Amino acid sequence: MTDSQSSGPMSRSLVRDVEQYLSTKQVSDRIGIPVSTLRYYRSKGIGPESHVQGRARVVYKLSKLQEWLTAQESNQVRGGVA
């Protein structure tokens, strides 16, 4: 196999783009925020990044959810050593 067949830009792109997606219910179960609150956050543009797959299936990239949770944690830190 040549380099272009096994590790060309296309194959690297496909590997990099493989991502786990979660439904609104899965996100709710995972982080303990009610589905209705996640829907409200989505409508206001303040929650974790999401997008629509197909006609109406809202999904969240796991990596973006983790980024959002980290940002929320950073914004809410109280106490500790300064």
Backbone as ProteinMPNN parsed JSONL, in Angstrom:
{"seq_chain_A": "MTDSQSSGPMSRSLVRDVEQYLSTKQVSDRIGIPVSTLRYYRSKGIGPESHVQGRARVVYKLSKLQEWLTAQESNQVRGGVA", "coords_chain_A": {"N_chain_A": [[0.834, -1.179, 0.0], [0.512, 2.221, -0.756], [1.659, 5.381, 0.553], [-0.295, 7.353, 0.071], [-2.601, 5.844, -0.096], [-2.983, 4.668, 2.415], [-2.622, 6.608, 4.398], [-3.424, 9.08, 3.526], [-4.623, 12.485, 3.025], [-7.428, 12.281, 2.991], [-8.074, 9.878, 4.429], [-6.938, 10.454, 6.935], [-8.506, 12.634, 7.622], [-11.035, 11.42, 7.841], [-10.638, 9.71, 10.04], [-10.042, 11.572, 12.031], [-12.461, 12.922, 12.147], [-14.23, 11.148, 13.255], [-16.57, 10.872, 15.682], [-18.246, 10.769, 18.799], [-21.692, 10.974, 19.184], [-24.354, 12.285, 21.118], [-27.743, 11.933, 22.175], [-30.329, 14.25, 23.208], [-31.587, 13.189, 25.472], [-29.648, 11.34, 26.332], [-27.575, 13.094, 27.023], [-28.834, 14.474, 29.08], [-29.191, 12.379, 30.963], [-26.517, 11.797, 31.454], [-25.345, 14.152, 32.544], [-27.144, 15.161, 34.349], [-28.938, 17.254, 33.957], [-32.182, 18.332, 33.327], [-34.086, 17.27, 30.423], [-35.851, 19.206, 29.441], [-34.632, 21.57, 30.313], [-32.249, 21.494, 28.876], [-33.337, 21.802, 26.318], [-34.353, 24.387, 26.584], [-31.953, 25.821, 27.031], [-30.801, 25.359, 24.516], [-32.563, 26.787, 22.873], [-32.018, 29.357, 23.674], [-29.378, 29.585, 23.102], [-27.365, 29.095, 24.954], [-26.454, 26.755, 26.054], [-24.704, 23.56, 25.856], [-22.939, 23.022, 22.778], [-24.796, 22.055, 19.954], [-26.408, 20.257, 17.251], [-28.656, 19.667, 14.465], [-29.482, 16.524, 13.239], [-30.481, 15.059, 10.299], [-33.966, 15.495, 9.921], [-35.043, 16.305, 12.424], [-33.574, 15.445, 14.639], [-31.846, 16.234, 17.401], [-28.491, 16.455, 18.276], [-25.533, 16.083, 20.28], [-22.1, 16.662, 20.258], [-19.809, 14.651, 21.917], [-17.272, 15.609, 22.652], [-17.652, 18.396, 22.534], [-19.578, 18.723, 24.478], [-18.097, 18.023, 26.736], [-16.219, 20.113, 26.703], [-17.923, 22.298, 27.207], [-18.864, 21.64, 29.765], [-16.466, 21.797, 31.209], [-15.911, 24.527, 30.915], [-18.115, 25.571, 32.302], [-17.566, 24.657, 34.858], [-15.182, 26.037, 35.386], [-16.15, 28.639, 35.488], [-17.587, 28.651, 37.812], [-16.062, 28.236, 40.062], [-15.346, 28.401, 43.469], [-13.766, 29.552, 46.405], [-10.856, 27.834, 47.706], [-7.301, 28.011, 47.012], [-5.814, 31.1, 46.306]], "CA_chain_A": [[0.0, 0.0, 0.0], [1.3, 3.438, -0.788], [1.333, 6.368, 1.574], [-1.539, 8.05, -0.235], [-3.726, 4.946, 0.121], [-3.185, 4.331, 3.814], [-2.639, 7.725, 5.348], [-3.6, 10.327, 2.791], [-5.435, 13.494, 3.699], [-8.805, 11.825, 3.134], [-8.201, 8.913, 5.516], [-6.668, 11.169, 8.191], [-9.682, 13.448, 7.883], [-12.106, 10.552, 8.306], [-10.305, 9.252, 11.386], [-10.153, 12.714, 12.929], [-13.844, 13.343, 12.24], [-15.056, 10.183, 13.964], [-16.95, 11.529, 16.936], [-19.429, 10.186, 19.424], [-22.802, 11.906, 19.323], [-25.326, 11.921, 22.147], [-29.061, 12.542, 22.066], [-30.657, 15.134, 24.334], [-31.854, 12.316, 26.628], [-28.366, 10.806, 26.805], [-26.876, 14.193, 27.693], [-29.555, 14.685, 30.335], [-28.843, 11.283, 31.883], [-25.08, 11.844, 31.754], [-24.92, 15.303, 33.348], [-28.139, 15.464, 35.375], [-29.743, 18.433, 33.627], [-33.4, 17.848, 32.68], [-34.23, 17.446, 28.978], [-36.518, 20.499, 29.195], [-33.637, 22.628, 30.513], [-31.363, 21.446, 27.714], [-34.083, 22.407, 25.207], [-34.382, 25.826, 26.846], [-30.603, 26.304, 26.749], [-30.62, 25.348, 23.055], [-33.346, 27.884, 22.292], [-31.367, 30.621, 24.05], [-27.991, 29.562, 22.648], [-26.473, 29.182, 26.112], [-26.059, 25.427, 26.517], [-23.655, 22.912, 25.079], [-23.104, 23.083, 21.328], [-25.564, 20.947, 19.397], [-26.909, 20.483, 15.898], [-29.729, 18.775, 14.055], [-29.166, 15.481, 12.26], [-31.716, 14.725, 9.602], [-35.024, 16.509, 10.0], [-35.355, 16.859, 13.736], [-32.836, 14.8, 15.733], [-30.809, 17.083, 17.99], [-27.388, 15.678, 18.821], [-24.441, 16.809, 20.911], [-20.805, 15.989, 20.18], [-19.294, 14.388, 23.257], [-16.14, 16.507, 22.919], [-18.179, 19.75, 22.779], [-20.235, 18.666, 25.783], [-17.035, 18.066, 27.743], [-15.693, 21.491, 26.71], [-18.916, 23.152, 27.858], [-18.838, 21.32, 31.2], [-15.221, 22.361, 31.753], [-16.103, 25.98, 30.989], [-19.064, 25.833, 33.391], [-16.846, 24.42, 36.107], [-14.229, 27.144, 35.552], [-16.892, 29.85, 35.805], [-18.28, 28.509, 39.084], [-15.141, 27.879, 41.14], [-15.378, 29.242, 44.66], [-12.866, 29.096, 47.455], [-9.567, 27.296, 47.294], [-6.14, 28.873, 47.175], [-5.735, 32.108, 45.255]], "C_chain_A": [[0.881, 1.245, 0.0], [0.85, 4.374, 0.313], [-0.011, 7.036, 1.332], [-2.756, 7.164, -0.007], [-4.01, 4.738, 1.6], [-3.288, 5.53, 4.746], [-2.743, 9.063, 4.636], [-4.486, 11.283, 3.544], [-6.871, 13.048, 3.94], [-8.964, 10.878, 4.315], [-7.908, 9.56, 6.865], [-7.864, 12.006, 8.586], [-10.82, 12.599, 8.43], [-11.859, 10.071, 9.728], [-10.491, 10.386, 12.392], [-11.612, 13.1, 13.165], [-14.755, 12.34, 12.936], [-15.31, 10.738, 15.357], [-18.175, 10.822, 17.491], [-20.471, 11.285, 19.599], [-23.784, 11.38, 20.354], [-26.649, 12.61, 21.865], [-29.28, 13.461, 23.273], [-30.897, 14.317, 25.598], [-30.553, 11.75, 27.195], [-27.565, 11.876, 27.538], [-27.516, 14.441, 29.052], [-29.179, 13.632, 31.375], [-27.397, 11.391, 32.354], [-24.726, 12.971, 32.718], [-25.96, 15.768, 34.371], [-28.919, 16.75, 35.166], [-30.983, 17.934, 32.899], [-33.436, 18.15, 31.179], [-34.842, 18.811, 28.672], [-35.547, 21.668, 29.364], [-32.659, 22.658, 29.348], [-32.042, 22.053, 26.496], [-34.138, 23.928, 25.356], [-33.013, 26.44, 26.539], [-30.364, 26.388, 25.247], [-31.356, 26.523, 22.415], [-32.714, 29.242, 22.559], [-29.911, 30.69, 23.598], [-26.976, 29.607, 23.777], [-25.97, 27.825, 26.603], [-24.916, 24.863, 25.71], [-23.977, 22.966, 23.588], [-23.827, 21.836, 20.826], [-25.92, 21.263, 17.956], [-27.964, 19.44, 15.574], [-29.204, 17.798, 13.016], [-30.485, 15.086, 11.606], [-32.724, 15.844, 9.744], [-35.178, 17.116, 11.383], [-34.578, 16.258, 14.893], [-31.705, 15.706, 16.197], [-29.75, 16.181, 18.605], [-26.309, 16.616, 19.356], [-23.168, 16.003, 20.708], [-20.291, 15.834, 21.605], [-18.158, 15.35, 23.597], [-16.617, 17.927, 23.236], [-18.903, 19.809, 24.118], [-19.189, 18.755, 26.89], [-16.412, 19.459, 27.842], [-16.634, 22.419, 27.458], [-18.924, 22.906, 29.367], [-17.598, 21.89, 31.877], [-15.34, 23.871, 31.906], [-17.061, 26.349, 32.121], [-18.388, 25.683, 34.743], [-15.891, 25.583, 36.397], [-14.932, 28.423, 35.984], [-17.5, 29.812, 37.197], [-17.369, 28.193, 40.257], [-15.224, 28.9, 42.262], [-14.398, 28.688, 45.683], [-11.549, 28.592, 46.896], [-8.465, 28.319, 47.501], [-6.055, 29.828, 46.013], [-4.32, 32.228, 44.746]], "O_chain_A": [[1.893, 1.29, 0.699], [-0.202, 4.184, 0.924], [-0.778, 7.26, 2.268], [-3.844, 7.678, 0.251], [-5.172, 4.641, 1.995], [-3.969, 5.468, 5.769], [-2.204, 10.066, 5.104], [-5.041, 10.936, 4.586], [-7.468, 13.387, 4.962], [-9.881, 11.043, 5.12], [-8.574, 9.241, 7.85], [-8.203, 12.081, 9.766], [-11.498, 13.003, 9.375], [-12.786, 10.033, 10.536], [-11.035, 10.179, 13.477], [-11.966, 13.554, 14.254], [-15.924, 12.637, 13.185], [-14.379, 11.034, 16.106], [-19.026, 10.34, 16.744], [-20.176, 12.374, 20.091], [-24.016, 10.174, 20.449], [-26.676, 13.739, 21.374], [-28.508, 13.442, 24.232], [-30.458, 14.707, 26.68], [-30.382, 11.691, 28.412], [-26.944, 11.593, 28.563], [-26.819, 14.599, 30.054], [-28.885, 13.96, 32.524], [-27.09, 11.111, 33.513], [-23.903, 12.781, 33.613], [-25.688, 16.665, 35.168], [-29.502, 17.279, 36.112], [-30.855, 17.176, 31.937], [-32.889, 19.154, 30.724], [-34.403, 19.496, 27.748], [-35.634, 22.653, 28.63], [-32.28, 23.733, 28.882], [-31.394, 22.75, 25.716], [-33.989, 24.662, 24.379], [-32.929, 27.465, 25.861], [-29.796, 27.364, 24.757], [-30.825, 27.177, 21.518], [-32.859, 30.169, 21.761], [-29.279, 31.742, 23.7], [-25.86, 30.095, 23.597], [-25.127, 27.776, 27.498], [-24.242, 25.582, 24.972], [-25.143, 22.957, 23.192], [-23.51, 20.715, 21.221], [-25.755, 22.392, 17.496], [-28.146, 18.465, 16.303], [-28.565, 18.191, 12.04], [-31.475, 14.815, 12.286], [-32.363, 17.019, 9.692], [-35.419, 18.317, 11.507], [-34.902, 16.544, 16.046], [-30.729, 15.919, 15.478], [-30.065, 15.26, 19.358], [-26.193, 17.77, 18.944], [-23.15, 14.797, 20.955], [-20.335, 16.775, 22.398], [-18.092, 15.853, 24.718], [-16.052, 18.589, 24.107], [-18.849, 20.824, 24.813], [-19.376, 19.478, 27.869], [-16.114, 19.93, 28.939], [-16.188, 23.24, 28.259], [-18.983, 23.851, 30.154], [-17.676, 22.406, 32.992], [-14.916, 24.429, 32.918], [-16.839, 27.336, 32.823], [-18.61, 26.478, 35.655], [-15.808, 26.052, 37.532], [-14.38, 29.207, 36.756], [-17.895, 30.856, 37.716], [-17.859, 27.908, 41.35], [-15.178, 30.108, 42.028], [-14.234, 27.474, 45.798], [-11.182, 28.888, 45.759], [-8.686, 29.371, 48.101], [-6.206, 29.425, 44.859], [-4.051, 33.031, 43.853]]}, "name": "protein", "num_of_chains": 1, "seq": "MTDSQSSGPMSRSLVRDVEQYLSTKQVSDRIGIPVSTLRYYRSKGIGPESHVQGRARVVYKLSKLQEWLTAQESNQVRGGVA"}
